[in-house]
Every structure is written in C-alpha cells, then in structure tokens.
C-alpha cells in the first residue's frame, strides 16, 4: 500500500498575488482568521474567493516537486466473472 498524499488547497494570497499550496491541516488551523501557512513557508493572507487564481507560487511548486516523485497510477487488472468460472 502506498503512502497517502496530503490533500492540498490552493489559495491566492492577497499580499503577493501568488496562488499557494496549503495542506488540509494548515487550512483547518487558519480558517478562522484567514491566514494559512503554505508548504513553502509563506503565511498566506487569503484573497477574496471571488478573485481569480493568480500564478502558482514557484517556491511551492519546487517544494511539491522535490517531495514527490511522479506517480504513475497503478492499474489493477480484474478478471471478468465469466472467464473466472471456467
């Protein structure tokens, strides 16, 4: 069984205009005051959700690329029922 990847929320920062990756845990911690710690370490002041996403933060992108290898989805082969009864 492979390790579970963290769920990420992408939030645009009102101070720098970048869209940052924030983990689900950090989102839960900062949801009341609107400040979230991104995976790059930047404290994100959430822009109004009506704002369109900005450019993705290059530091967040580098952190995410360094922490995970490209995952190739594992395909499970299922035997068809009519074939398995033979």
Beta strands, then each sheet from edge to edge (+ up, - down):
strand 1: 8-12
strand 2: 19-23
strand 3: 35-37
strand 4: 43-45
sheet 1: 1+ 2-
sheet 2: 3+ 4-
end
